[in-house]
Amino acid sequence: MQTIPHTFPRRFLPTLLAAALMACLLSWADGSPAQAAPLAKAAAPGQPGDPNIKFVGRWDTTSSPTAYTPYWAGAYYRAGFTGRTVKLKQRGTIDLWARIDNGPVKFYDDVKGTVNLTPTALSPGNHTLQVNYQVVAGSYKGDAVFQGLVLDSGATTFAPPAPARTVEFVGDSITVGTTSSQNARTAYGWLIGERLGVEHTQIAQGGACLVAAADGCVGLERQFTKLNPNAATPDWDFSRYRADAVVINLGTNDVGHGVSTAQFQSAYSSLLRKVRAAYPQAWIFALETFRGRFVPQTEAAVKAAVAGGDARVSFVDTTGWLGSGDLSDSVHPNDRGHRVIADRLAPVIAARIGA
């Protein structure tokens, strides 16, 4: 190969190099083929990873790029989509609730594979979808694994309207909604979230205690920071969403597991500190348990937090909120009882967060 000699003075070399570098930068900026490294390919519309699908609650979105798994009660997702039909891809058998636009909520019992949510085609245009999986005592009944949506040919997704605030409800089977007609959907936390127009999460487990017990009672003082209520790892990434308010309703089950009053108060103070570390600006509401258990200790933990400088935590006196007609058994509220709690508690939360 013949080498062509340089014909320009060496003093021009820095200028030429600078010009070449600027040309490369301009080429990168306008997206021409000179771009050094292509951007990561976005997920196809309707598939896990599609940014237009909003997953609310604690979802495992990192273990598999093609399958997202929710944990705790009341997790759901919302998406906007175009076209006239939508189907849901489920890995295994599961019970779920789905709502399209502002239509009725429909229950799908023991479904799997490709689940047709629109046996009757919708009108053309934009639509919204919300899906949550049915829970029994805090555990998902079946295989709660989302593998994507099936849309019409040429259809796409869009970001649904997003509430500006989030309220998190921490508790046991009462917060899960056990014995109510639709479990998490008819529990007071879900009802309050929908009433206030906020996102809502139920970090709740059936049978849970505040204090972890040797006989296996899940202790939320320990598990609050975890992705999965029943696993020690991994920790939950609290940067995934920010709660503007956190409602704690714990202590009903600790009595049956030998927890002392001193243990309970210490653990409650520890949980308050963990919630505050997770959500520095949230208002924290510590509910008196509806059966009146560990009330002095709950209130004392709140007073200690306030005395220690936390001005955004308060004790909520629930005395007399529920009557015998509001319970399905001696412990759990029925649908009416959850509505009663929502009627009482929603204004308390709204007054603090401006919802």
VEXFI-737286 format. One record per residue: x, y, z of N, C-alpha, C in turn; residue in three letters. Coordinates in steps of 0.001 Angstrom, whole numbers, plus 524288, in hexadecimal, padded with zeros to 5 digits. Layout:
% residues N
XYZXYZXYZAla ...
***
This chain:
% residues 355
803597FB55800008000080000800008037A804D880000Met 8023F8087F7FC838053F80D4B7FC27803A18111380076Gln 8076C8134E803078066781720807208068D81C92804D9Thr 8026B81F84805A280227824DF803A58048782870807B8Ile 8086E82B518066680B0982EAA80A3F807838331F80BEEPro 8084B834C9810CA8058083971812AC8077383E2D80FB6His 803CF841A480E28805478465D80B51803F884B4480E5CThr 8020684A8D81359800AB84F2D81667804AC84FE081AB3Phe 80587854AB81C548095F855B382080807A78532382591Pro 80B7785149828AC80A5684EB982D99807688523F8316AArg 8082685779830DA8059485AEB8349B7FFA585ACC8341AArg 7FD9C858C482F9B7F7EF8586382EEA7F59F8535D83126Phe 7F90F84FA9832C87F72A84A9B834847F35784AF88391DLeu 7F47684DFC83D4D7F0B284E5E841A27EB5F8505483FEFPro 7EB678542083C547E6728564B83A7A7E3448522983790Thr 7E5FF84F1F834447E34084B14831557E123846CC834E1Leu 7E44184553838D77E2718415F83C817DD9B8434083F6FLeu 7DDA684832841077D92584A63843C27D45184A608404BAla 7D52184BA883B457D0B784BAC837AA7CE8284636836EFAla 7D20584253836AC7D03883CF18360B7CD2883B2C83ACBAla 7CF0283CA883F797CC3E83B39844337C6E083DB98445FLeu 7C67F842A9842DD7C16C84546842CC7BDBA842AA83EF5Met 7BFC2840EE83A797BC7283E46836A87BA3F8393D838E4Ala 7BD808366E83BE27BB988319583E527B756832B784244Cys 7B83B836D68456C7B450838318495B7AF28839AC846D6Leu 7AF6183CB18429D7AAA083E3483FEF7A7F68397183D8FLeu 7AB27835D583B9F7A8F48310C839637A62082DDD83D7FSer 7A88282D66842327A5E482A99846707A0BF82D39847E8Trp 7A0D9832698481379C3B8354B849DB7979D8348D84639Ala 798A483441840F17942E833D983D6B792C082E2C83C38Asp 7958582A7F83ECD793FC8250D83E4D795BD8227983945Gly 7998E824A08367E79B7482252831A579E9981D6B832B7Ser 7A02481A6B82EB57A2C88156D82F8B7A7ED815BF8327FPro 7AA1781A62833357AF0181AD68360B7AE5081A2983BE8Ala 7A9658198E83DBD7A870818FB8435A7AB678144784572Gln 7AE1B81500849DF7B1B08110484BD57AEE080C4384DF7Ala 7AABB80D14851277A828808AC853B77A2428096C85364Ala 79F64805B88512A799B680651850BC7971B8062485610Pro 792AE808CA8568578FAD808B085B5678D2A8035E85C0BLeu 78C2D801DA860F5789997FCE186204784227FCE785F9CAla 782B67F89185D3E77DA87F83085AA77794D7F81385EB1Lys 775667FB6785DF5771067FB9C8619B76D967F6CB860EDAla 76AF17F54D865317675F7F0DE864EB762E87F2188612BAla 7610C7EE2485E7475CB67EEDF85ADE757D27F06885DDFAla 7543E7F33985B5674F717F4D585E0D74C8D7F02F86068Pro 74B3B7F0B88656C7484B7ECB08682374B937E89186ACDGly 750AF7E89A869E3753FD7E49386C347565D7E6768715DGln 757F27E2D4874C875AA27E4828799175F327E8198781BPro 75FAF7EC5687AD5763A37F0378798C761947F4BF87658Gly 75CD47F4478744A75A617F8A6871817598A7FD158756BAsp 75BE8801A58748E75B5B805E387861755D480803878E2Pro 752658069C8754074CFD80862875907499C804FB8791FAsn 74BD0800BA87B27749197FD8B87F0574B3B7FF088845BIle 747E2800F9887BD749958029D88CED7484A7FE61890E0Lys 74C587FC4E8936074BBD7F83A8975374BC67FAC589CB4Phe 747847FA3989F8C746D27FCCF8A493747357F8BD8A8EBVal 74A647F9DE8ACCB74B767F6218B0EA750D67F3CA8B031Gly 751DB7EF878B2D8757047ED218B299757037E89B8AEB1Arg 759427E9AA8AA29759B17E5E58A5E875F6B7E4898A519Trp 7607D7DF958A425765B27DDEF8A2907660B7DE9889CA6Asp 768DB7E29D89AEE7696E7E3BA8955976F007E2C98937DThr 7722E7E04E896C1777AF7DF98895557794C7D9E3894B7Thr 776887D6438972E7781D7D0C9896D57778E7CEA389150Ser 773957D07B88E7D772B77CEB988921770D37D34C885D4Ser 7730B7D41E88132771357D86B87DDC76BFD7D74587B45Pro 76A267D26A87B957654A7D0FC878F2760EF7CF6F87CA8Thr 761E07CFCA881C475DE27CE3F8859075E7A7D18688A7CAla 75A6D7D48188BCE75A777D7CD89078756E87D55E89499Tyr 758CA7D54089974755F67D2B989DB3754CA7D6948A213Thr 74FD27D7028A3CF74E967DA808A82974F0C7D7B48AD64Pro 750487DAB68B155750587D8BF8B6AE74D087DC518BA1CTyr 74BA17DA5A8BEC7748087DCF68C25B742A57DD558BFDDTrp 73EFA7DF448C2C9739917DF758C0E3738957E47B8BDD8Ala 734C47E4488BA62732DC7E90B8B7E8736587EB6A8B3C7Gly 73A6A7E8A88B1F973D877EAA78ADA073A2D7EA8C8A8B0Ala 73B0A7EE4A8A545737FF7EE768A07473B347F12489C43Tyr 739457F1018977673BC17F4178935C737937F6B289016Tyr 739207FB0688DC5735AA7FE0D88A68738707FF2A8854BArg 735737FF538810C737AB8009B87BF47337A8030287889Ala 7351B80656874F9731B080834870DB732DD8053286BDFGly 72EEC80427868B772FDC8014D863D872C0B8032185FA8Phe 72D998026D85ACF72A31803A885665728217FE988540FThr 724707FF2C850857222E7FA9484E1271D0D7F901850A1Gly 71B1B7F46A84F1F715F17F2B7850E5716137EDF385473Arg 71A917EB65854E171AE77E6C88583A71FF87E6E385B58Thr 71FF47E40985FB8724B37E35E862D97245E7DE1086588Val 728CB7DB668658C729337D6598682B72DDC7D68486BDFLys 72DA57D32786FC3731A57D2FA873D1734727CDC087398Leu 739977CDDC8739B73CB07C90E8738373E447C79087910Lys 73C437C32687AD973D737C12988011740617BBFE87FA8Gln 744967BB83882BF747C87B6D188281744E57B1FD88470Arg 7423A7B28D888EE73F6F7AE2B88B4873A2E7AFE088D58Gly 737637AC4488FAE7320A7AD3F89170731E47B13E895DDThr 72E3C7B4EB8957172DD67B92F89941728487BB4B8993BIle 726987BD9289D91721C27C09789DE27232D7C65A89D6EAsp 720457C94E89A6E721887CEDA899D371CA37D212898FDLeu 71D507D72A899E3719387DB08898EA71B2F7DEB9894B7Trp 717CE7E02A891127194E7E3C888CEC714F67E7BF88C06Ala 7169A7EC7E88AEA712DA7F0A7889C4714C47F3B088505Arg 711617F45A88132712A17F75787C8370F897FC6087C97Ile 71253800B187BAC7100A805EB87BE370D56806A28812EAsp 708A5808A788136705BE809418861B7016B8053A88693Asn 70233800DB883EE6FE437FCC5884036FE727F99C888FFGly 6FB457F58B889496FB167F24B88E00700237EF3488EB1Pro 701527EDFE8939B705C27EAAA894C8704137E505893ECVal 707187E212890E7705B07DCAF88FA4709917D8E289219Lys 7076D7D49B8942970A9E7D09C896B570B9B7CC27892E7Phe 710897CA7D892927120A7C61E88F377142B7C1D6892C4Tyr 711687BD76892DE712827B93C8968F715C97B4F789401Asp 71A507B3C88965D71DA77AF7B8949971ED67AFC588EC1Asp 721037B42A88D247225A7B4DC8879F7283E7B45E886EDVal 729EB7B31D8823F72F827B2D588114730457B35C87B36Lys 735277B3F1879A1736487B48D87418734937B9DD8722CGly 732377BA0E86D98730517BEF486B5972AAB7BFC686CFFThr 729D17C3B987045724AD7C4BD872937221B7C93386F98Val 71DB97C82F86D2771AF77CC1B86A0E717C17CF9E86DA9Asn 7194A7D48486E157167C7D83F8716A7123B7DB2886E70Leu 711F47DA598695070E167DD248661270B537D9528626BThr 7082F7D5B7864827054B7D22786107701A07D52485D65Pro 6FFD97D99F85F276FD017DD4285BC87009D7E1CE85A9AThr 7019D7E2C4855A77055C7E6CC85428703B27EC2B8561AAla 707847EF3D85792706987F4898595E705C97F82B854BELeu 7040B7FCDE855D7703C9800CF851BD709548028A85060Ser 70A5A8043684B9770F9D8060184A2C7113280ABA84D7EPro 7163980B2D84E717182680FA88516171BBD80E23855CEGly 71C74811B58598671FDB810D385DFD71CD580E6A86286Asn 71F5A80AC48653771CED80822869A2720E48078C86E0CHis 71EED8067D872BF7225A805828773A7210E8003C87997Thr 725017FDD887BF0724757F8B687E55726FA7F8C3883B3Leu 724537F66088782726977F58088CAB725C67EFC188E16Gln 729F67ED3B89001729B77E7B48916C72C357E6EF896C4Val 729AA7E3CC89A0B72C377E20489EDC72AE77DC4C89FB8Asn 72E5D7D9A38A26D72DB07D4118A36072B007D3278A890Tyr 727B27CF328A8B8724D07CDED8AD70728757CBB08B195Gln 727B37CD588B66B72AE17CB538BAAB7276F7C87A8BE92Val 729B87C4B38C13B7271F7C1F58C57672AB67C23B8CA2BVal 729147C51A8CE3A72C2D7C5C58D2FD7319E7C7D28D1D8Ala 732197CB198CDC6737167CD998CCBB73A747CAD18C8D3Gly 7390C7C6088C74473C197C32F8C36F7390C7C2FA8BE50Ser 73BE37C3548B9FE739337C31F8B4FF7375C7BD968B3E3Tyr 7326D7BD1E8B2627301C7B8078B1517317B7B67A8ABBELys 735A97B3838AB3D737517B1E08A61673C577B4858A46FGly 73D0E7B4E389F5A741EF7B6B089D0E741637BC6289B5DAsp 742897BFEC89EE9741D57C58189DD9746947C79A89AF3Ala 746F27C649895FD74B697C7ED892CB749647CA6B88DC9Val 74AAC7CF5A88CFF749027D2428885C74D037D184883FDPhe 74B1A7CFD187F6774E9F7CEFE87AFC74D547D2648764DGln 749BA7D611876F3748D17D9C4872BB7432A7DA04870F9Gly 7422E7DDCE86D9473D0F7DE9086B3873D527DD2586573Leu 738F97DB4C86360738737DA5D85DC2734BB7DE7985BA8Val 7369D7E1AA858137338C7E5F3855EB732207E4D48503ELeu 72E937E7F484E1C72D3F7E79284893732037E8CE8453AAsp 731FE7E6D28407B7361D7E82083CC9736377EE0E83BEFSer 73AC97F05383C9473B587F5F883BDC739F67F92E8409DGly 737E37F6B6844B27367B7F9948497173B5F7FA7D84CC0Ala 73AE87FE058507B73F537FF42853D873D608009B8594EThr 7410D801EA85CB873FB48038386203740E58094F862C0Thr 73EA780B84866CF73FEE810E08685073FA28113386E3FPhe 74245815078706E742678159B8761D73D158176387816Ala 73AB98148D87BBB735AC8163287DDF7367381AD488180Pro 7325581DBE882A9732DB8220788672734F381FF488B9CPro 738AA822C288DDE73B48820E68929C73A0C8246F89739Ala 737C68224F89B6E73709825728A02A73C39827898A232Pro 73C0282C0D8A49F740CD82E8C8A673742A882C718ABAAAla 73F2F829E58AEA0740968282D8B3E873FB58225B8B494Arg 7425C820318B882741EF81AA08B9C174136819F98BF9FThr 73D8D816938C11C73CC1815408C6A073DCF80F698C74CVal 740FB80E1F8CB307425E808B38CC4173FC4806EE8D151Glu 73D748023D8D13073AB9800158D5B273D9E7FB338D77BPhe 73F7F7FB3D8DC53742B37F7048DE6D73F7B7F4168E282Val 73EF67EEF08E1DF73BBA7EC338E5AE73B777E65B8E4E2Gly 737637E4128E73A7369B7DE6A8E72A731DC7DD1C8E3CBAsp 72F0B7D8EF8E52172AAE7D7348E1D7726497DB388E181Ser 725C37DE818E56E721C07E2968E52A722FD7E6578E0BCIle 727EB7E7CA8E037729907EB4C8DC04729897E8818D6C3Thr 72A7C7E35E8D6CA72A107E0438D1FB724717E0538CFF9Val 720AC7E06E8D38E71B2A7E02A8D211718E47DABC8D280Gly 71B697D7678D5A67198E7D20A8D659713E27D1F58D838Thr 710C07CEC38D5EB70B1A7CDDB8D6B2707B57D1F98D40CThr 709F57D6148D1CB706BC7D9AE8CEC4705E17D75E8C958Ser 7024B7D97F8C669700827D6EE8C19F704AE7D6988BD68Ser 7080F7DA7F8BD1770C1A7DA818B90D7118A7DB058BB64Gln 7120B7D9718C04F717157D9AF8C3067198E7DF198C287Asn 71E167DF888C032720EB7E4828C02B71DAC7E8F18BDD1Ala 71A8F7E7CD8B9D7717907EBE58B72A713537EE398BAA3Arg 711577EB2F8BE5E70D347ED2E8C1BE70F377EE448C742Thr 714567EE578C7F1716AC7EFC38CCF47170C7F5B18CD6FAla 7175D7F7908D243717287FD378D32C71B83800268D066Tyr 720257FDC98CFE1724748007D8CD4972356801988C799Gly 7215C7FDA08C4DA71FFD7FE538BF5A71B97802538BED8Trp 717AA801DF8C2357133B8057D8C1F7714F880B1B8C2D2Leu 7187480BEA8C69771A57811348C7AE71D8C813428C31BIle 720EE80FF28C0F472410811A48BC85720C68135D8B7F1Gly 71CBF8103C8B6B571957811A38B2577162E816898B38DGlu 71479817108B8597115B81BA28B9D871488820AA8B984Arg 719738206B8BB3A71CC5825178BB4571F768260A8B60CLeu 71EFD822658B2767217C823048AD64727658229F8ADA4Gly 7295281F0B8B0E672EF081E518B18073055818A98B02FVal 7355C817C38AEEB737348125F8AE9C7371F810248B41EGlu 7367D80AFA8B48973621808A18B9B9738C7803548B9B4His 73B76802238BDEB73E097FD178BE7C73C867FAB88C3BAThr 73BFE7F5948C3B973AA47F2CB8C88A73F337EF2E8C9EFGln 742B07F1238CD2A747287EE058CEEB745367EAEC8D39FIle 7423C7E6E98D26173F567E4018D65A73FAA7DE348D543Ala 73F887DB368D97B73FF17D58B8D92973C237D3238DD02Gln 739017CF7B8DB39735617CCD98DEBA7383A7CA288E32EGly 736617CAEE8E7FF738BE7C87F8EC8C73DA37CB198EE85Gly 73F247CF838EC367440F7D1FF8EDAC743D97D4618F317Ala 748497D4718F59D7491A7D7228FA9274C657DBFE8F99ECys 74CED7DF268FD97750E17E3438FD72756347E0D48FE8ALeu 756777DD9A9029D75B597DB319045975BBB7D5AE9021AVal 760077D47A8FF85760D77CF398FD74760F77CB4E901EFAla 75E057C70A9017C75DA07C32F905A7760607BE2690420Ala 762597BB7B908157652D7B69890724761B27B273904BBAla 75C8E7B2E090590758FD7AEEE90368757747B0188FDCAAsp 759FA7B3FC8FB71759317B4E98F5E1755ED7B9978F46DGly 753E77BC7F8F837750CF7C11D8F6D7754487C5238F419Cys 752B87C6BA8EF6F755BF7CA938EC79755AE7CFC58EF60Val 75A3D7D1EC8F07175AA57D6E18F33875BA57DB5C8EF81Gly 757F17DEF98EF1E758887E3378EB5175C787E7548ED05Leu 75DD97E77F8F1F77622B7EAF98F38B767137E9648F095Glu 767AD7E4628EF8E76C337E2688ECAE76B417E2618E6CEArg 7669D7E0BA8E52D765AA7DFD18DF9C763E67E49E8DC9FGln 762C27E8E48DF56761037ED998DC9C764D87EF428D861Phe 769C17EE748D92F76DBB7F0408D57976EE27EC508D129Thr 76BE67E8108D0CB76D167E3E68CD1B769687E3EE8C860Lys 76B4C7E1CA8C40D768087E11B8BF74763A17DD3F8C086Leu 764EE7D9108C34E761607D4AC8C41A760477D41C8C9EDAsn 75B557D3D88CB8F75A397D35E8D12C75C4B7CE638D394Pro 75D547CA748D05375EE27C55F8D261764897C3EC8D11FAsn 767BB7C7C68CFDD76D357C6B98CEA6770AA7CAF58D109Ala 7752A7C95F8D2E9778C57CD0C8D56C77B8E7D0858D181Ala 77BF17CED48CCB077E697D1DA8C88877B0E7D1658C3A0Thr 77B5A7D51F8C00F77E847D9DC8C05377BA97DE468C320Pro 77E8D7E2688C44977C1F7E7228C64E778EE7E9B68C1F5Asp 774E57EC838C37B771DD7EF8B8BFBA774C77F4908BE76Trp 7749C7F62A8B98F776FC7FAFE8B7CB773087FF6E8B87FAsp 773B2802768BCA276FDE806868BDDB7701280B278BA1APhe 773D680B288B68C773DB80F4F8B2A276FD780E478AE52Ser 76D6E809A48AE5E769B48084A8AA3E764C980BAD8AA7FArg 7632280D0F8AF3675ECE810C38AFC775F388135F8B518Tyr 75C94817C28B5A075CAE81ABD8BA7F7573281AE28BCC6Arg 756BB8194B8C1A8751AF819A48C4557512F81EFA8C6EAAla 74CA98216F8C63374B958266F8C8B374919825B38CE0FAsp 746E78211D8CEF7744B581FBC8D4137453A819DA8D4CCAla 74608818438D9AF74664812B78DB05742C9811CD8DFAAVal 73F4580DFE8DF2073B9780C9C8E33F73D2D807498E56AVal 73E22807038EA8373FC8802218ED0673B55800198F06EIle 739E37FB2A8EF91735C57F8B28F2A6737BF7F34C8F44CAsn 73AC17F3158F87C73D437EE3C8FA3773CAD7ED8290019Leu 73C8E7E891901C073C407E74790748737F97E36B90890Gly 7344A7E2A8904F172FF27DF1B905FB731D87D989906EBThr 735C97D7D4903F2737807D2619044473BD97D16890832Asn 73E6A7D57E90A09742EF7D4AF90D807416A7D23B912B3Asp 73C9D7D3459147C73AE17D12B9197E73B487CB3B91997Val 739F27C8B69155573A007C30E9152E73F597C0AB91460Gly 7435D7C3E5914387489C7C1D99134574C777C35E91794His 74A687C49591C2574DB67C565920B3750FE7CA4A920ABGly 74F557CE4191DD0752557D31F91D967511E7D65E92273Val 755237D8139252E754567DB3F929DD753477E0E992857Ser 751287E3DA92BFA750177E95F92AE77551A7EC5B929C8Thr 7594B7EB0E92C9B75E457EDBF92BB77606C7EC7C9264DAla 760177E782924BB761CF7E5FA91F7F75EAE7E8E191B52Gln 759977E92591C2C7563B7EB8E91847757967F15191798Phe 758127F42891BE27592C7F9BA91B7975E757FAB4918E7Gln 762577F79691A437677B7F833917E2767467F72B91200Ser 764747F30F91083764077F1BF90AFC760F87F5EC907FEAla 75CEE7F81890A77759DD7FC1F907CC75D42800F6906D9Tyr 760668025B90AC5763F2806CC90A11767CD805B8905ADSer 769AA800EC9056276D477FF769013676AAC7FFD48FBDFSer 765D17FE038FB7D763047FE5C8F6807622C804088F4EFLeu 760C98075A8F8997602180CE68F75D7652C80F368F534Leu 7698980DB28F75E76E8C80FAB8F56876F9980DAE8EFE2Arg 76E4E808C68EED676F288069D8E9A176BA6809368E592Lys 766C880A258E7067634280CD58E36E76538812568E256Val 76702814FF8E66B768FA81A478E5A476DD681A548E232Arg 7714A816898E2E2775F9816438DF99774878153E8D9E8Ala 7707A812158D91C76ECE810D88D3CF76C1E815728D12DAla 768FC818508D423765E481CA18D2007669C8216C8D57ATyr 76AB4824728D4A876BEE828C98D836767A182CD98D8C4Pro 7646382D948D4C57606E831B38D4F375AE782FB18D5EEGln 75A3482AA28D67B754EF828788D70975294829B58DC5DAla 74D6B82A078DC7574AAE82A448E17274972824AC8E30DTrp 74AC3823498E7DD749FC81DF58E9C97456B81DE78ED9DIle 741A581A738ECA473D18819DA8F00673D69814818F2B0Phe 73D9F8146D8F7D773DB480F948FAD77383980EA88FCFAAla 7359680AB18FAE17302D809AF8FC7372FEF806879017FLeu 72C5180804904D772ACD804959091C7285A7FFBC906ACGlu 72A177FB1E9083A727C77F6609060C721FC7F62F9076CThr 71EDD7F426903D1719387F44890482717647F0DD9090CPhe 71AA87ED3490AB57195C7EA0D90F4A71BD47EC4191444Arg 71E517F0BE913D4720707F35991871725427F0CF91ABFGly 728627EE329179872D007EB8E9199D731E07EEF591924Arg 735117EEF191D4373A047F1DC91D8A739377F7BA91C84Phe 734CE7F9BC91E2E733B17FF4391D3173771802DF92028Val 73857802289253C73BF5805AA927F574172805889259APro 7431D800FC923DB7485A8007A921AB748BE8032191C4DGln 74498802A3919437447F8054891431744BD80B2C914E5Thr 7418280D1B918667415A812BB9195D7467D814A591BADGlu 748DC8118591F1674DDB813089216D752318134E91D5CAla 7522A80FB1919997561480FCA9157275582814B09121AAla 750AC8163E9112374FC081B0690E22751A081FCB91129Val 7505B82014916257520A8248691955757FE824DB9199DLys 75A8882058919EB760408205191A157628482254914F3Ala 7601A820DC9108E761FC822BE90B7F76160828A590B0BAla 75CE382A9C90CD475BFC8304590CA775FCE8331891038Val 760A1830FC914DC7645A8335C91885769E0833479165BAla 76AF582F749130B7701B82F0D910AC770D28327F90BE8Gly 76CD48357E90A8576D61839369063E76A5B837EF90152Gly 7677F833959013C764638323D8FCA375EF7834AA8FD31Asp 75E15838DE8FA6F7593483BC38FAF7754F8839D98F746Ala 7562B835DD8F40F7526E8341D8F0237509182E858F133Arg 74F5682D7E8F61874D35828688F797748EF829568FB97Val 744AC826698FB3574058827368FED273D99822128FFFFSer 73B58821D2904A67384681D5A9066B7329681E54904FEPhe 72FFB81A4E902EB72A8281ACA9015C727308176A904FAVal 723F3819E19080A720708173690BAB71BCD8150C90892Asp 71B4D80FE2908717170D80D6C90573712B980B48908FAThr 712B380CEA90DE170EC680AF59118D7093E80BE990F7BThr 70623807CD90F4D700B38084F90DB86FFC280887907E4Gly 703C6807E5904C770300808338FF266FFA3803AF8FD1DTrp 7007F7FEFD8FF126FDDE7FA628FD016FA1E7F80B90101Leu 6F5877F69D8FF2D6F1CA7F3CA902686F1747EE25900AAGly 6EE577EB0E903566EDFB7E57E902196EBF87E4928FC94Ser 6E8B47E8048FA9C6E6AD7E7738F54D6EA9C7E8B48F115Gly 6EF237EAB98F2B26F3407EC178EEF36F7597E7D78EE77Asp 6F6907E3728F1256FA657DF378F1336F8197DA428EED8Leu 6FB6C7D7588EC266F9BE7D24F8EA0E6FAC47CDEC8EDF1Ser 6FE3E7CEF48F1B16FF447CB698F60E700BB7CEEF8FAADAsp 703867CCFF8FE61704D57D04F902DD709627D3FC901CESer 70BE57D37E8FD59710A77D67D8FC357103A7D9AF8F73DVal 70E7A7D73E8F2FC70F097D9938EDD670A457DCC58EC31His 70B217E1888EA43706BC7E4988E8407046E7E20E8E35CPro 6FF527E2938E2C46FCC97E11B8DDE06FCF77E5CB8DA30Asn 6FA4B7E56D8D5C96FA6E7E9BC8D20C6F8947EED48D488Asp 6F4667EE878D77E6F26D7F3418DA096F65F7F55E8DDF2Arg 6F8DB7F1E58E0EE6FCBC7F39E8E4B47014D7F66B8E223Gly 7031E7F4728DDAC707667F7118DAEC705A77FC6D8D8EAHis 700C87FCD28D74B6FED8801F58D5A66FE88805B28DA43Arg 6FD13803AC8DECE6FCE7806EF8E38470260808F48E4CAVal 7063A805848E49D70BA38072C8E5AA70D4980B518E1B7Ile 70C1380A628DCB970D8480E2F8D8B070AE9813748D9A5Ala 705F4813578DB2F703328183A8DC42705DA81B4B8E0A7Asp 707CB818908E49B70A4A81B1F8E90F70FDC81CD58E7DBArg 712BD819718E5257185281A508E489719BA81DC18DFE5Leu 716C681D7B8DBB87181B820908D71371895826628D83CAla 714F5828C48DB2D7159682E5A8DC4B71A6882F978DF93Pro 71BDC82C018E30E7207D82CC28E64F7256482CFC8E2E5Val 725BF8296B8DF2772A45829588DB9E72A3182E178D805Ile 725A282F378D5CE72539833908D22A726CE838B28D4A8Ala 72573839648D994726BD83E4B8DC3972C9B83F248DCA6Ala 72F9A83AE08DCC17354083B558DD567382983BAE8D833Arg 73631839138D4237391E8390C8CF3A7368783C558CB01Ile 7321B83EB08CC3672F998422F8C87872D0A83F668C3F1Gly 72B8983A728C4B47290F8378C8C06872335838BF8C039Ala 
***
